[in-house]
Each structure stands twice: as structure tokens, then as C-alpha cells.
Amino acid sequence: MNHVDKQKLVLIVGLLLTVSGIVMLFNCVSFGTSLASGWLAEQGGAASETYHIVISSYIESFLVAGGIFLGFGLLFGTIFIYRGGLHQE
């Protein structure tokens, strides 16, 4: 694996992480609600307070994971730019 291939890999991983992080951040409510509804159906019902805690936890999990993915994606992008892009030395 030469220098250009490594740089392309860093770019692709960075872009994938960034895009997936943005998607998770902007859709965390719908993802969290869907998972919480599935949990509620699996339980066969639950108290509203418990359901609220579960839905909040799922939403916050997607917020945290999306933020981490976005952060690492931007880090990989910064490394790619700092190393000079796809130019060979």
C-alpha cells in the first residue's frame, strides 16, 4: 500500500464517518423513537415515565454516537488536508 492509497483510505474513511455522523445527528429523534417503539412493543407495554426514559436514552445515544462519528470524520479530514491531499512527495 503506497502513500496515495493510504491517503485515499483516510479520505474515504473520513468522509464516511462525517456523513454518517451528520445523518445520525439530524435523525436522532426518528431513530430513537423507532427503537423505543420497538422496545415498547417487545415489552408489551410500560409506564409512560419508563417509556420517556427509554426514548430519551435512545435519542441521546444517537446524539453522542453521531457527534463522535462527526468528530472523528473531521479529524480524518484534517489529517488528510494536513498531509497534503493526494499529492505524492
The first five atom37 places (N, CA, C, CB, O) and aatype in JSON, in Angstrom:
{
  "aatype": [12, 2, 8, 19, 3, 11, 5, 11, 10, 19, 10, 9, 19, 7, 10, 10, 10, 16, 19, 15, 7, 9, 19, 12, 10, 13, 2, 4, 19, 15, 13, 7, 16, 15, 10, 0, 15, 7, 17, 10, 0, 6, 5, 7, 7, 0, 0, 15, 6, 16, 18, 8, 9, 19, 9, 15, 15, 18, 9, 6, 15, 13, 10, 19, 0, 7, 7, 9, 13, 10, 7, 13, 7, 10, 10, 13, 7, 16, 9, 13, 9, 18, 1, 7, 7, 10, 8, 5, 6],
  "atom_mask": [
    [1, 1, 1, 1, 1],
    [1, 1, 1, 1, 1],
    [1, 1, 1, 1, 1],
    [1, 1, 1, 1, 1],
    [1, 1, 1, 1, 1],
    [1, 1, 1, 1, 1],
    [1, 1, 1, 1, 1],
    [1, 1, 1, 1, 1],
    [1, 1, 1, 1, 1],
    [1, 1, 1, 1, 1],
    [1, 1, 1, 1, 1],
    [1, 1, 1, 1, 1],
    [1, 1, 1, 1, 1],
    [1, 1, 1, 0, 1],
    [1, 1, 1, 1, 1],
    [1, 1, 1, 1, 1],
    [1, 1, 1, 1, 1],
    [1, 1, 1, 1, 1],
    [1, 1, 1, 1, 1],
    [1, 1, 1, 1, 1],
    [1, 1, 1, 0, 1],
    [1, 1, 1, 1, 1],
    [1, 1, 1, 1, 1],
    [1, 1, 1, 1, 1],
    [1, 1, 1, 1, 1],
    [1, 1, 1, 1, 1],
    [1, 1, 1, 1, 1],
    [1, 1, 1, 1, 1],
    [1, 1, 1, 1, 1],
    [1, 1, 1, 1, 1],
    [1, 1, 1, 1, 1],
    [1, 1, 1, 0, 1],
    [1, 1, 1, 1, 1],
    [1, 1, 1, 1, 1],
    [1, 1, 1, 1, 1],
    [1, 1, 1, 1, 1],
    [1, 1, 1, 1, 1],
    [1, 1, 1, 0, 1],
    [1, 1, 1, 1, 1],
    [1, 1, 1, 1, 1],
    [1, 1, 1, 1, 1],
    [1, 1, 1, 1, 1],
    [1, 1, 1, 1, 1],
    [1, 1, 1, 0, 1],
    [1, 1, 1, 0, 1],
    [1, 1, 1, 1, 1],
    [1, 1, 1, 1, 1],
    [1, 1, 1, 1, 1],
    [1, 1, 1, 1, 1],
    [1, 1, 1, 1, 1],
    [1, 1, 1, 1, 1],
    [1, 1, 1, 1, 1],
    [1, 1, 1, 1, 1],
    [1, 1, 1, 1, 1],
    [1, 1, 1, 1, 1],
    [1, 1, 1, 1, 1],
    [1, 1, 1, 1, 1],
    [1, 1, 1, 1, 1],
    [1, 1, 1, 1, 1],
    [1, 1, 1, 1, 1],
    [1, 1, 1, 1, 1],
    [1, 1, 1, 1, 1],
    [1, 1, 1, 1, 1],
    [1, 1, 1, 1, 1],
    [1, 1, 1, 1, 1],
    [1, 1, 1, 0, 1],
    [1, 1, 1, 0, 1],
    [1, 1, 1, 1, 1],
    [1, 1, 1, 1, 1],
    [1, 1, 1, 1, 1],
    [1, 1, 1, 0, 1],
    [1, 1, 1, 1, 1],
    [1, 1, 1, 0, 1],
    [1, 1, 1, 1, 1],
    [1, 1, 1, 1, 1],
    [1, 1, 1, 1, 1],
    [1, 1, 1, 0, 1],
    [1, 1, 1, 1, 1],
    [1, 1, 1, 1, 1],
    [1, 1, 1, 1, 1],
    [1, 1, 1, 1, 1],
    [1, 1, 1, 1, 1],
    [1, 1, 1, 1, 1],
    [1, 1, 1, 0, 1],
    [1, 1, 1, 0, 1],
    [1, 1, 1, 1, 1],
    [1, 1, 1, 1, 1],
    [1, 1, 1, 1, 1],
    [1, 1, 1, 1, 1]
  ],
  "atom_positions": [
    [[0.85, -1.17, 0.0], [0.0, 0.0, 0.0], [0.9, 1.24, 0.0], [-0.97, -0.01, 1.23], [1.63, 1.5, 0.96]],
    [[0.84, 2.0, -1.07], [1.7, 3.17, -1.18], [1.05, 4.4, -0.51], [2.0, 3.47, -2.66], [-0.04, 4.32, 0.06]],
    [[1.75, 5.51, -0.59], [1.32, 6.74, 0.08], [-0.03, 7.23, -0.42], [2.37, 7.82, -0.12], [-0.87, 7.64, 0.39]],
    [[-0.26, 7.19, -1.71], [-1.51, 7.69, -2.29], [-2.68, 6.81, -1.85], [-1.42, 7.74, -3.83], [-3.77, 7.33, -1.56]],
    [[-2.47, 5.5, -1.81], [-3.53, 4.6, -1.37], [-3.9, 4.85, 0.09], [-3.11, 3.15, -1.56], [-5.08, 4.81, 0.44]],
    [[-2.92, 5.11, 0.92], [-3.19, 5.4, 2.33], [-3.96, 6.7, 2.48], [-1.88, 5.47, 3.12], [-4.87, 6.81, 3.29]],
    [[-3.58, 7.7, 1.68], [-4.28, 8.98, 1.73], [-5.73, 8.85, 1.25], [-3.55, 10.02, 0.88], [-6.64, 9.46, 1.8]],
    [[-5.94, 8.03, 0.2], [-7.3, 7.8, -0.28], [-8.13, 7.09, 0.79], [-7.28, 6.96, -1.58], [-9.3, 7.41, 0.98]],
    [[-7.53, 6.14, 1.48], [-8.22, 5.43, 2.54], [-8.61, 6.38, 3.67], [-7.34, 4.3, 3.09], [-9.73, 6.31, 4.18]],
    [[-7.7, 7.26, 4.04], [-8.0, 8.25, 5.09], [-9.14, 9.16, 4.65], [-6.74, 9.09, 5.44], [-10.02, 9.48, 5.44]],
    [[-9.12, 9.58, 3.39], [-10.17, 10.44, 2.86], [-11.52, 9.72, 2.86], [-9.81, 10.9, 1.45], [-12.52, 10.29, 3.29]],
    [[-11.55, 8.49, 2.38], [-12.81, 7.74, 2.3], [-13.37, 7.48, 3.69], [-12.6, 6.41, 1.56], [-14.56, 7.66, 3.92]],
    [[-12.52, 7.05, 4.62], [-12.99, 6.79, 5.99], [-13.48, 8.09, 6.63], [-11.85, 6.17, 6.85], [-14.51, 8.09, 7.3]],
    [[-12.77, 9.16, 6.41], [-13.18, 10.45, 6.95], [-14.52, 10.91, 6.41], [0.0, 0.0, 0.0], [-15.37, 11.39, 7.16]],
    [[-14.71, 10.76, 5.11], [-15.99, 11.15, 4.5], [-17.13, 10.28, 5.01], [-15.9, 11.07, 2.98], [-18.21, 10.79, 5.31]],
    [[-16.91, 8.98, 5.1], [-17.96, 8.08, 5.59], [-18.33, 8.39, 7.04], [-17.51, 6.62, 5.47], [-19.51, 8.42, 7.39]],
    [[-17.33, 8.63, 7.87], [-17.61, 8.96, 9.26], [-18.35, 10.29, 9.38], [-16.32, 9.01, 10.06], [-19.29, 10.43, 10.17]],
    [[-17.93, 11.27, 8.6], [-18.57, 12.58, 8.64], [-20.03, 12.5, 8.2], [-17.82, 13.58, 7.76], [-20.91, 13.03, 8.88]],
    [[-20.27, 11.85, 7.09], [-21.64, 11.74, 6.58], [-22.52, 10.94, 7.54], [-21.65, 11.08, 5.19], [-23.65, 11.34, 7.82]],
    [[-22.0, 9.83, 8.05], [-22.82, 9.04, 8.97], [-23.06, 9.8, 10.27], [-22.14, 7.69, 9.27], [-24.14, 9.69, 10.86]],
    [[-22.1, 10.57, 10.73], [-22.29, 11.39, 11.92], [-23.36, 12.45, 11.72], [0.0, 0.0, 0.0], [-24.19, 12.67, 12.6]],
    [[-23.33, 13.1, 10.58], [-24.34, 14.13, 10.29], [-25.72, 13.5, 10.19], [-24.0, 14.87, 8.98], [-26.69, 14.06, 10.71]],
    [[-25.82, 12.35, 9.53], [-27.12, 11.66, 9.42], [-27.63, 11.27, 10.8], [-26.99, 10.41, 8.52], [-28.82, 11.44, 11.09]],
    [[-26.75, 10.76, 11.64], [-27.18, 10.37, 12.99], [-27.61, 11.57, 13.82], [-26.05, 9.62, 13.7], [-28.57, 11.49, 14.58]],
    [[-26.92, 12.68, 13.67], [-27.28, 13.88, 14.43], [-28.62, 14.45, 14.0], [-26.2, 14.94, 14.28], [-29.43, 14.83, 14.84]],
    [[-28.86, 14.51, 12.69], [-30.1, 15.11, 12.22], [-31.3, 14.18, 12.32], [-29.92, 15.55, 10.8], [-32.44, 14.65, 12.3]],
    [[-31.07, 12.88, 12.43], [-32.18, 11.93, 12.51], [-32.23, 11.21, 13.84], [-32.07, 10.92, 11.4], [-32.88, 10.17, 13.95]],
    [[-31.59, 11.73, 14.86], [-31.54, 11.04, 16.15], [-32.92, 10.87, 16.76], [-30.64, 11.79, 17.11], [-33.18, 9.87, 17.41]],
    [[-33.8, 11.83, 16.55], [-35.14, 11.73, 17.13], [-35.93, 10.6, 16.48], [-35.89, 13.06, 17.0], [-36.56, 9.81, 17.17]],
    [[-35.9, 10.52, 15.16], [-36.66, 9.46, 14.5], [-36.04, 8.09, 14.76], [-36.73, 9.71, 12.99], [-36.77, 7.11, 14.96]],
    [[-34.71, 8.0, 14.78], [-34.06, 6.72, 15.1], [-34.38, 6.3, 16.54], [-32.53, 6.82, 14.91], [-34.74, 5.15, 16.78]],
    [[-34.26, 7.23, 17.47], [-34.54, 6.93, 18.87], [-35.99, 6.55, 19.11], [0.0, 0.0, 0.0], [-36.27, 5.64, 19.89]],
    [[-36.9, 7.25, 18.45], [-38.32, 6.94, 18.59], [-38.65, 5.56, 18.04], [-39.17, 8.0, 17.89], [-39.42, 4.81, 18.63]],
    [[-38.05, 5.23, 16.91], [-38.28, 3.9, 16.32], [-37.78, 2.79, 17.23], [-37.6, 3.8, 14.95], [-38.48, 1.8, 17.44]],
    [[-36.58, 2.95, 17.77], [-36.04, 1.93, 18.67], [-36.86, 1.84, 19.95], [-34.59, 2.24, 18.99], [-37.09, 0.74, 20.46]],
    [[-37.29, 2.97, 20.48], [-38.09, 2.96, 21.7], [-39.46, 2.32, 21.45], [-38.26, 4.38, 22.25], [-39.98, 1.62, 22.31]],
    [[-40.04, 2.56, 20.28], [-41.31, 1.92, 19.95], [-41.15, 0.41, 19.84], [-41.88, 2.49, 18.64], [-42.02, -0.35, 20.27]],
    [[-40.04, -0.02, 19.25], [-39.75, -1.45, 19.19], [-39.57, -2.04, 20.57], [0.0, 0.0, 0.0], [-40.03, -3.15, 20.84]],
    [[-38.89, -1.31, 21.46], [-38.72, -1.77, 22.84], [-40.07, -1.89, 23.54], [-37.8, -0.81, 23.61], [-40.32, -2.85, 24.26]],
    [[-40.94, -0.9, 23.31], [-42.26, -0.91, 23.95], [-43.1, -2.08, 23.45], [-42.99, 0.41, 23.67], [-43.79, -2.73, 24.25]],
    [[-43.04, -2.36, 22.16], [-43.78, -3.5, 21.61], [-43.25, -4.82, 22.16], [-43.71, -3.49, 20.08], [-44.01, -5.74, 22.44]],
    [[-41.93, -4.9, 22.32], [-41.31, -6.11, 22.87], [-41.7, -6.32, 24.33], [-39.78, -6.02, 22.75], [-41.9, -7.46, 24.76]],
    [[-41.81, -5.23, 25.08], [-42.19, -5.32, 26.49], [-43.68, -5.61, 26.66], [-41.84, -4.03, 27.22], [-44.1, -6.13, 27.7]],
    [[-44.46, -5.28, 25.66], [-45.91, -5.45, 25.77], [-46.58, -4.32, 26.52], [0.0, 0.0, 0.0], [-47.72, -4.45, 26.96]],
    [[-45.88, -3.22, 26.66], [-46.42, -2.06, 27.36], [-45.5, -1.67, 28.51], [0.0, 0.0, 0.0], [-44.72, -2.49, 29.01]],
    [[-45.59, -0.42, 28.9], [-44.78, 0.08, 30.01], [-45.39, 1.38, 30.5], [-43.29, 0.28, 29.58], [-46.22, 1.99, 29.83]],
    [[-44.98, 1.79, 31.68], [-45.44, 3.06, 32.22], [-44.89, 4.2, 31.37], [-45.0, 3.22, 33.71], [-43.82, 4.09, 30.77]],
    [[-45.63, 5.28, 31.33], [-45.23, 6.4, 30.48], [-43.89, 7.0, 30.92], [-46.31, 7.47, 30.48], [-43.11, 7.46, 30.09]],
    [[-43.63, 6.99, 32.23], [-42.35, 7.52, 32.71], [-41.19, 6.66, 32.21], [-42.34, 7.6, 34.24], [-40.14, 7.18, 31.81]],
    [[-41.39, 5.36, 32.26], [-40.35, 4.44, 31.79], [-40.12, 4.61, 30.3], [-40.73, 3.0, 32.11], [-38.98, 4.62, 29.83]],
    [[-41.22, 4.74, 29.54], [-41.1, 4.94, 28.09], [-40.37, 6.24, 27.8], [-42.5, 4.94, 27.42], [-39.54, 6.29, 26.88]],
    [[-40.64, 7.27, 28.54], [-39.97, 8.56, 28.33], [-38.47, 8.44, 28.6], [-40.57, 9.64, 29.24], [-37.66, 9.0, 27.86]],
    [[-38.1, 7.7, 29.63], [-36.68, 7.5, 29.93], [-36.0, 6.72, 28.8], [-36.51, 6.75, 31.27], [-34.9, 7.05, 28.38]],
    [[-36.67, 5.69, 28.32], [-36.11, 4.86, 27.25], [-35.95, 5.67, 25.97], [-36.98, 3.63, 26.98], [-34.9, 5.62, 25.33]],
    [[-36.97, 6.42, 25.6], [-36.89, 7.2, 24.36], [-35.81, 8.28, 24.48], [-38.27, 7.85, 24.03], [-35.07, 8.53, 23.52]],
    [[-35.7, 8.92, 25.63], [-34.66, 9.93, 25.83], [-33.27, 9.3, 25.76], [-34.84, 10.64, 27.19], [-32.35, 9.89, 25.2]],
    [[-33.13, 8.12, 26.32], [-31.84, 7.43, 26.29], [-31.43, 7.07, 24.87], [-31.88, 6.17, 27.15], [-30.27, 7.26, 24.49]],
    [[-32.38, 6.56, 24.09], [-32.06, 6.22, 22.7], [-31.68, 7.47, 21.9], [-33.25, 5.51, 22.03], [-30.73, 7.44, 21.12]],
    [[-32.42, 8.55, 22.09], [-32.12, 9.78, 21.36], [-30.73, 10.3, 21.75], [-33.2, 10.86, 21.64], [-29.94, 10.69, 20.88]],
    [[-30.43, 10.3, 23.03], [-29.12, 10.78, 23.48], [-28.0, 9.87, 23.0], [-29.09, 10.87, 25.0], [-26.89, 10.34, 22.72]],
    [[-28.26, 8.57, 22.9], [-27.25, 7.65, 22.38], [-26.91, 7.98, 20.93], [-27.74, 6.2, 22.48], [-25.74, 7.97, 20.55]],
    [[-27.92, 8.27, 20.14], [-27.65, 8.64, 18.75], [-26.97, 10.01, 18.66], [-28.95, 8.65, 17.95], [-26.15, 10.22, 17.77]],
    [[-27.3, 10.92, 19.55], [-26.61, 12.22, 19.57], [-25.13, 12.05, 19.88], [-27.25, 13.16, 20.59], [-24.27, 12.64, 19.21]],
    [[-24.83, 11.24, 20.87], [-23.43, 11.03, 21.26], [-22.67, 10.3, 20.16], [-23.34, 10.23, 22.59], [-21.58, 10.71, 19.78]],
    [[-23.25, 9.23, 19.64], [-22.59, 8.46, 18.58], [-22.4, 9.31, 17.33], [-23.4, 7.19, 18.24], [-21.34, 9.24, 16.7]],
    [[-23.4, 10.11, 16.97], [-23.27, 10.99, 15.81], [-22.2, 12.03, 16.0], [0.0, 0.0, 0.0], [-21.46, 12.35, 15.07]],
    [[-22.11, 12.57, 17.2], [-21.07, 13.54, 17.49], [-19.68, 12.94, 17.43], [0.0, 0.0, 0.0], [-18.74, 13.56, 16.94]],
    [[-19.55, 11.72, 17.94], [-18.26, 11.04, 17.89], [-17.87, 10.73, 16.45], [-18.29, 9.74, 18.72], [-16.73, 10.97, 16.04]],
    [[-18.81, 10.22, 15.67], [-18.53, 9.92, 14.26], [-18.15, 11.19, 13.52], [-19.74, 9.26, 13.59], [-17.19, 11.19, 12.75]],
    [[-18.9, 12.26, 13.73], [-18.6, 13.52, 13.06], [-17.23, 14.04, 13.48], [-19.69, 14.57, 13.37], [-16.46, 14.51, 12.63]],
    [[-16.92, 13.96, 14.76], [-15.62, 14.43, 15.23], [-14.47, 13.66, 14.63], [0.0, 0.0, 0.0], [-13.48, 14.25, 14.18]],
    [[-14.58, 12.32, 14.61], [-13.52, 11.53, 14.01], [-13.44, 11.73, 12.5], [-13.73, 10.05, 14.32], [-12.35, 11.71, 11.92]],
    [[-14.59, 11.93, 11.85], [-14.57, 12.21, 10.42], [-13.86, 13.51, 10.1], [0.0, 0.0, 0.0], [-13.08, 13.59, 9.15]],
    [[-14.13, 14.53, 10.9], [-13.45, 15.8, 10.69], [-11.96, 15.7, 11.03], [-14.1, 16.9, 11.54], [-11.13, 16.34, 10.39]],
    [[-11.64, 14.88, 12.03], [-10.23, 14.65, 12.36], [-9.5, 13.98, 11.19], [-10.11, 13.78, 13.62], [-8.4, 14.4, 10.82]],
    [[-10.11, 12.96, 10.61], [-9.51, 12.29, 9.46], [-9.39, 13.25, 8.28], [-10.34, 11.06, 9.05], [-8.39, 13.22, 7.55]],
    [[-10.4, 14.12, 8.08], [-10.32, 15.11, 7.02], [-9.2, 16.1, 7.24], [0.0, 0.0, 0.0], [-8.52, 16.5, 6.3]],
    [[-9.02, 16.51, 8.49], [-7.94, 17.43, 8.83], [-6.58, 16.78, 8.59], [-8.06, 17.89, 10.28], [-5.67, 17.41, 8.07]],
    [[-6.46, 15.52, 8.98], [-5.21, 14.79, 8.73], [-4.94, 14.7, 7.24], [-5.26, 13.37, 9.35], [-3.81, 14.88, 6.79]],
    [[-5.98, 14.43, 6.46], [-5.84, 14.34, 5.01], [-5.34, 15.66, 4.43], [-7.17, 13.94, 4.36], [-4.43, 15.67, 3.61]],
    [[-5.94, 16.77, 4.85], [-5.54, 18.08, 4.34], [-4.14, 18.44, 4.82], [-6.55, 19.17, 4.78], [-3.33, 18.96, 4.04]],
    [[-3.84, 18.16, 6.08], [-2.52, 18.49, 6.64], [-1.4, 17.74, 5.92], [-2.49, 18.17, 8.13], [-0.31, 18.27, 5.73]],
    [[-1.69, 16.52, 5.53], [-0.68, 15.69, 4.86], [-0.53, 16.03, 3.38], [-1.02, 14.22, 5.01], [0.29, 15.42, 2.69]],
    [[-1.29, 16.97, 2.89], [-1.1, 17.44, 1.52], [-2.04, 16.83, 0.5], [0.0, 0.0, 0.0], [-1.75, 16.86, -0.7]],
    [[-3.14, 16.28, 0.93], [-4.09, 15.72, -0.02], [-3.57, 14.48, -0.69], [0.0, 0.0, 0.0], [-2.97, 13.63, -0.04]],
    [[-3.79, 14.37, -1.99], [-3.37, 13.2, -2.75], [-2.06, 13.4, -3.5], [-4.44, 12.82, -3.71], [-1.72, 12.6, -4.37]],
    [[-1.34, 14.46, -3.18], [-0.06, 14.71, -3.86], [1.01, 13.77, -3.35], [0.37, 16.17, -3.66], [1.16, 13.56, -2.15]],
    [[1.74, 13.22, -4.28], [2.86, 12.35, -3.89], [4.08, 13.21, -3.63], [3.15, 11.28, -4.99], [4.31, 14.23, -4.28]],
    [[4.86, 12.78, -2.66], [6.09, 13.52, -2.35], [7.26, 12.87, -3.02], [6.34, 13.6, -0.85], [8.39, 13.34, -2.88]]
  ]
}
